[in-house]
Amino acid sequence: MASIESPQANVILVVDDNNTTRDLVTGVLVKAGFAVRAANNGAEGFEIFRELADHIALVLAEVTLPVIDGMTMAAKMTKYMPGTPIVLMSAFSASEIASGRGGSFAVLQKPFFARELLRIVNANLKPPSDGS
């Protein structure tokens, strides 16, 4: 797990209950230079989010999570810290996710390649704060 070096660090929170997927996504992001925190369920993901809210530049979360599902977690995060970019990962299509519960989150459809992951991260990343 990468550590937060400054308030300007682009911390990406990865929430996925599948160890293989979570480790793969985390590895790609760390190799690309991002600081990453990871959680394996929605409750743990939200707790990390609350602790680091000012440092979170993006959340990548599976839709189907134990304890608190990804859509519910994303809605709680949006209410807690509006404007935080959230990308939902799922084998379901974006239209299936939207029709299921609504929401205006970006979707990364599984399976995906590393370049697709980095493209959607860079397209949705919140710029680091300038410390002012």
Residue pairs with C-beta under 8 A, 6 or more apart in sequence:
1 26
1 36
1 37
1 38
2 30
2 34
2 35
2 36
3 35
4 11
4 35
4 52
4 55
5 35
7 54
7 55
7 128
7 129
7 131
8 128
8 129
8 130
8 131
9 35
9 55
9 128
10 34
10 35
10 57
10 58
10 125
10 128
11 34
11 35
11 36
11 37
11 52
11 55
11 56
11 57
12 29
12 34
12 35
12 36
12 37
12 56
12 57
12 58
12 59
12 60
12 121
13 36
13 37
13 38
13 39
13 45
13 48
13 49
13 52
13 56
13 58
13 59
13 60
13 61
14 22
14 25
14 26
14 29
14 36
14 37
14 38
14 39
14 60
14 61
15 22
15 38
15 39
15 40
15 41
15 42
15 44
15 45
15 59
15 60
15 61
15 62
15 65
15 70
15 73
16 22
16 25
16 38
16 40
16 60
16 61
16 62
16 65
16 89
17 40
17 41
17 62
17 64
17 65
17 66
18 62
19 40
21 62
21 89
21 110
22 38
22 40
25 60
25 89
25 117
26 36
26 38
28 114
28 117
28 118
29 36
29 117
29 118
29 121
30 36
32 118
32 121
34 121
37 48
37 52
39 45
39 47
39 48
41 65
41 66
41 67
41 68
42 61
42 65
42 66
42 67
42 68
42 69
42 70
42 72
42 73
43 67
43 68
43 73
44 67
45 59
45 61
45 65
45 68
45 73
46 68
46 73
46 76
46 77
49 56
49 59
49 77
49 80
49 81
49 84
50 80
53 80
53 81
53 84
54 129
56 81
56 84
56 126
57 85
57 125
57 126
57 127
57 128
58 84
58 85
58 86
58 87
58 121
58 124
58 125
58 126
59 74
59 77
59 84
59 85
59 86
59 87
60 87
60 89
60 108
60 121
61 70
61 73
61 74
61 86
61 87
61 88
61 89
62 70
62 88
62 89
62 90
63 69
63 70
63 71
63 88
63 89
63 90
63 92
63 97
64 70
64 90
65 73
68 76
70 88
70 90
71 88
71 97
71 100
71 101
71 103
74 86
74 88
74 103
74 105
75 103
77 84
77 86
78 84
78 86
83 126
84 126
85 106
85 124
85 125
85 126
86 105
86 106
87 105
87 106
87 107
87 108
87 120
87 121
87 124
88 97
88 103
88 105
88 106
88 107
88 108
89 107
89 108
89 109
89 110
89 112
90 97
90 107
90 108
90 109
90 110
91 109
91 110
91 111
92 100
92 109
93 107
93 109
94 107
94 109
97 103
97 105
97 107
106 120
106 123
106 124
108 116
108 117
108 120
